[in-house]
Amino acid sequence: MAFAAQFAGVYLNFNPEDVQSRAGKLAAFRADGMDEQMGWDGNGKLSAVAIQPYDIQASDASNAVVSVAFQTGPRRLMLSVPIYYSADDGGKFVVSGKPAILPAPPRADLPQLAKPENDDAAAAELKSQLEGFFTSYGSGDTAGLQRYVAPGKSITSFGGAFTYAGIINIVVPVGGATRDIQVEVAWTVPSGTASPDPTVTDPNAAGARLEQAYRLTVEKQGDKWYVDDIRGAGRHVG
């Protein structure tokens, strides 16, 4: 599958200025006697990104067809690549026939989930705590972060890579002293191109706003909530 993905990176990218270079690169993959451009006539352009192995169907110990997913412009497509494997000399691969571009599978229909009952009182208590937590989590203020982390627990921060910009939503299910909650947070992502002159306004230099969703395990000790763990939220629940 890795061999097919490497091949796809060469096969799916071409333009008239790259004819000889492409042929040379394809020689490392195609079988002897095959067209050096593998079906391309030297005209037009194609560009592919996000190339990833997707599936493999083996017909025997030496032959398989590998499906590779890729993106070209706004479209997701698949490339079907026939591969031959030889066990000689530690294992060798070769593209054994012409590939085929196919439509990618369509998106799945996502069933709706019932909105969970939200503990508004606990959410209100948690909000100020979480604002302090995410501020320190983004900035890398280790001492500040530890004030919001449960005793005995350790959480690695972003170390200043992002700046906390606000909480969008908190979903706190009804429960006891320990709960799994979901928090949507806005970050400011530095552009890295800010002007040294504060009087110069460049819209391209402004940091981006990026909204993210997290799932936190929190526990209440006394009148304060502490964070035990933070991870990706998974499916949207609120």
C-alpha positions in Angstrom: 0.0 0.0 0.0 2.9 2.3 0.7 4.4 1.5 -2.7 1.1 2.3 -4.4 0.8 5.6 -2.5 4.3 6.6 -3.6 3.5 5.8 -7.2 0.3 7.8 -7.0 2.2 10.8 -5.9 4.1 10.7 -9.2 1.3 9.4 -11.5 -1.4 11.9 -10.4 0.8 15.1 -10.8 1.7 16.2 -14.3 2.1 19.2 -16.5 3.7 19.7 -20.0 6.9 21.2 -18.4 7.5 18.0 -16.4 7.3 15.4 -19.1 10.8 14.0 -18.9 11.1 14.3 -15.2 7.8 12.5 -14.7 8.9 9.7 -17.0 12.1 9.2 -15.0 10.2 9.1 -11.7 7.7 6.6 -13.1 10.5 4.3 -14.2 11.0 3.4 -10.6 7.5 1.9 -10.4 6.3 0.6 -13.8 7.0 -2.8 -15.3 9.4 -3.1 -18.2 7.7 -2.6 -21.6 5.0 -0.2 -20.3 4.4 3.2 -21.7 6.9 5.6 -20.0 4.1 8.1 -19.3 1.6 5.3 -18.4 -1.2 6.7 -20.7 -0.6 10.5 -20.4 -0.2 12.2 -23.7 1.9 15.1 -22.4 -0.9 17.7 -22.5 -2.9 19.4 -19.7 -2.3 19.4 -16.0 -3.3 17.4 -13.0 -2.4 18.1 -9.4 -3.2 15.7 -6.5 -2.7 16.2 -2.7 -3.7 14.3 0.5 -2.7 11.0 -1.1 -3.3 8.1 1.3 -3.6 4.3 1.0 -7.2 3.3 1.4 -7.8 -0.4 0.7 -6.2 -3.5 -0.7 -7.7 -6.5 -2.5 -5.2 -9.4 -3.0 -6.1 -12.0 -5.6 -3.2 -14.3 -4.6 0.2 -14.2 -2.9 1.7 -12.0 -5.6 -1.0 -9.9 -7.1 -3.2 -7.2 -5.5 -5.1 -4.1 -6.4 -4.5 -1.1 -4.0 -7.0 1.7 -3.7 -5.4 5.1 -2.9 -7.5 8.1 -1.9 -6.5 11.6 -3.1 -7.8 15.2 -3.5 -7.7 17.2 -6.6 -9.3 20.7 -6.4 -12.5 20.3 -4.5 -13.0 16.6 -5.3 -12.1 13.5 -3.5 -11.2 10.6 -5.8 -9.7 7.1 -5.7 -6.9 5.6 -7.8 -6.9 1.9 -8.3 -3.3 0.5 -8.8 -2.5 -3.1 -9.8 0.6 -4.3 -7.9 2.8 -7.4 -8.4 4.9 -8.6 -5.5 8.0 -10.8 -5.8 9.4 -12.4 -2.6 12.9 -12.6 -4.2 15.7 -10.6 -2.6 13.7 -9.5 0.4 10.6 -8.5 -1.5 10.0 -6.3 -4.5 7.0 -4.5 -6.0 6.1 -3.2 -9.4 3.0 -1.6 -10.9 1.7 -4.4 -13.2 -0.9 -2.5 -15.2 -2.6 0.8 -16.0 -4.2 2.4 -13.0 -7.8 3.6 -12.9 -9.3 6.7 -11.4 -12.6 6.1 -9.6 -15.1 8.2 -7.6 -14.5 8.2 -3.9 -17.2 6.7 -1.7 -19.8 9.3 -0.7 -20.1 10.8 2.7 -22.0 8.8 5.3 -25.3 10.0 6.6 -24.9 10.9 10.2 -27.9 10.0 12.4 -29.1 12.6 14.9 -28.5 12.1 18.5 -30.8 13.2 21.3 -29.4 16.3 23.0 -28.3 15.3 26.5 -29.8 16.9 29.6 -27.4 19.7 30.6 -26.6 20.6 34.2 -26.7 24.4 33.8 -25.7 25.0 37.4 -22.6 22.9 37.1 -21.8 24.5 33.7 -22.0 27.9 35.3 -19.6 26.8 38.1 -17.2 25.3 35.6 -17.1 28.2 33.1 -14.8 30.5 35.1 -12.6 27.5 36.1 -12.3 26.4 32.4 -11.5 29.9 31.2 -8.5 29.9 33.5 -7.6 26.4 32.5 -7.7 27.0 28.8 -5.8 30.3 29.1 -2.9 28.6 30.9 -3.3 25.5 28.6 -2.7 27.6 25.5 0.0 30.0 26.9 2.1 27.3 28.6 1.8 28.8 32.1 2.7 25.6 34.0 2.1 27.1 37.4 -1.2 28.6 36.4 -2.3 25.4 34.7 -1.6 23.3 37.7 -4.1 25.4 39.7 -6.9 23.9 37.6 -5.6 20.3 37.3 -6.6 17.6 39.8 -3.9 16.8 42.5 -1.7 14.0 41.2 -2.5 14.6 37.6 -0.3 16.2 34.9 -1.4 17.8 31.6 0.9 19.0 28.9 0.1 22.5 27.6 0.5 24.0 24.1 3.4 26.1 25.3 2.3 29.3 23.7 1.4 27.9 20.3 -2.2 29.1 20.6 -3.9 31.9 22.6 -7.2 31.3 24.3 -10.0 33.4 22.7 -13.1 32.2 24.5 -15.5 29.3 25.4 -18.3 28.8 22.8 -20.3 26.1 24.5 -20.1 23.8 27.5 -22.1 20.5 27.8 -22.2 19.1 31.3 -24.3 16.0 31.8 -26.1 15.5 35.0 -24.1 13.3 37.4 -21.9 13.1 40.5 -18.6 14.6 41.5 -16.8 13.2 38.5 -18.1 13.9 35.0 -17.1 13.8 31.3 -18.0 17.1 29.8 -17.6 18.6 26.3 -16.2 22.1 25.8 -16.0 24.1 22.5 -13.1 26.5 22.6 -11.9 29.3 20.3 -8.2 29.7 19.8 -6.2 32.5 18.1 -3.6 30.9 15.9 -0.5 33.2 15.4 0.1 34.1 11.7 3.8 34.6 12.2 3.7 37.6 9.9 2.8 40.4 12.3 4.2 43.8 11.3 6.8 45.3 13.8 5.1 48.7 13.2 1.8 48.8 15.2 0.4 51.5 13.0 0.5 49.2 10.0 -2.7 47.2 9.6 -2.3 44.1 7.4 -5.3 41.8 7.4 -3.0 38.9 6.3 -1.0 39.4 9.5 -3.9 38.9 11.8 -4.0 35.6 13.8 -6.7 33.1 12.7 -9.6 32.1 14.9 -10.0 28.3 15.2 -12.8 26.6 17.0 -12.1 23.2 18.6 -14.1 20.7 20.7 -12.6 18.9 23.7 -13.8 16.2 26.1 -12.6 16.7 29.7 -12.9 14.6 32.7 -13.6 16.9 35.7 -14.0 16.2 39.4 -15.4 18.4 42.1 -13.5 18.7 45.4 -15.1 21.0 47.9 -16.5 23.9 45.9 -14.1 23.7 43.1 -13.9 21.7 39.9 -10.5 20.3 38.7 -9.5 18.8 35.3 -8.4 15.2 35.4 -7.9 14.7 31.6 -8.4 16.4 28.3 -8.8 14.8 24.9 -10.6 15.2 21.6 -14.4 15.4 22.0 -15.4 13.0 19.3 -19.0 13.3 18.1 -20.8 16.6 18.5 -23.3 16.2 21.4 -24.7 19.7 22.0 
